[in-house]
């Protein structure tokens, strides 16, 4: 009993900071008094400069992202480590395309897409879904089938409703319609959707996606319309029509697959983004890479020119408040799609094959650091 009272006394004293016999009295700290103003202001503590793209982009209020391939994510540890360290957004490069998700009619395979979502969640990253309606990456049963309008409408509706519902609450965006405008024209591309449904397949796709997940942001995504010109005019007119008809489009993805030989100008990209923003839409750069093939200059100069293009497009995004994200189509030259797609060697991304940051990486850091 005696010990209990003693222990209780010690506890109370410790909590109320009273003095016990073996403690010396705490030194009395003088209460600070107001000092007369001397005219010298202590400098504000400065933030250490960011060391990753992710941190640098976060400070500027935009997302920085990359396309991600599931096979490299599974097989190459350096790939996932760099991705999670430098980026806060991922877009599945192929895992959420029609052929990947519905290889047979009504049979859905979500494993690869789910793996990317799980990776992103584990590393505090967000995911853009890519894509619901495209003229490419169609499974053979669809590409080679022959369907009535009613049948194709039902197939598309089922695909969109199933896929968007599956990922409801897990993605920040969907590229609903991808590359619908024909090259060199202002008309719609002659896809199976266009042939068998007609131009209103676009409106339907957005409406079904919105029905399946009213929260996720819905994008029209295309290439070759990043700056000003015929294609970007066609994209502008298409999305303007969607807005006017009350179709639930949230934004436009500017893919930004460009080259050092003919990059869009920063001013044109800003002007294009601003006119889209004036329609009430957001914009994101969604698939940037910068080819260096076909240019006679020495490699070091080409890499500098490439860095300048990355810098300028980042500066354009930062200059327009509607630009929410800067996403590249991969980050290491080890896995770029460009050599296979063009049939020529290339180095279009911001890390080399061995994960060393290239001049383009530093150019992005510098654009993100600049306040102009
Ligand atoms: C590409 C992938 O990178 C390749 O692996 C695939 O073989 C073909 O598609 N525009 C898009 C992307 O919207 O989906 C494309 O991705 C690149 C062009």
Boltz pocket constraint, residues with backbone or C-beta under 6 A from the ligand:
constraints:
  - pocket:
      binder: B
      contacts: [[A, 93], [A, 94], [A, 178], [A, 255], [A, 287], [A, 337]]
      max_distance: 6.0
